[in-house]
């Protein structure tokens, strides 16, 4: 069960059953929805930077542990989710601009 959320078929089944777009980019790129809104939602999700993932494997492990802790009764769902968020926030984002990079990108008066 710990790796269930990493398996593309599981994610696809969940997305199909729920009516939502898949959360995995590889599935968004390979799936061809046939309903009227699916192609638009899939394309928009692929173009979106709304869910940057600093480390797919590490975040998957963190989320799986949160699910396992909730299912086993080790932690309440809210506590498991809070811990997962804290752990994911500590993962450095690849190529993330630093505040100095952002400041340097702001044009100065010419």
Residue pairs with C-beta under 8 A, 6 or more apart in sequence:
1 68
1 71
2 64
2 65
2 68
3 64
4 10
4 64
5 11
5 60
5 63
5 64
5 67
6 60
6 64
8 24
8 26
8 27
11 22
11 23
11 24
11 27
12 22
12 27
12 31
14 22
15 21
15 22
15 23
15 27
21 28
21 38
21 41
21 42
21 45
22 28
22 31
23 51
25 45
25 46
28 42
28 45
28 46
29 46
31 42
32 39
33 39
33 41
33 42
52 93
53 59
54 88
54 91
54 92
54 93
54 94
55 91
55 94
58 91
59 88
59 91
62 84
62 87
62 88
63 84
65 80
65 84
66 75
66 80
66 81
66 83
66 84
67 80
68 74
69 75
69 80
69 83
70 76
70 77
70 80
74 80
75 83
97 105
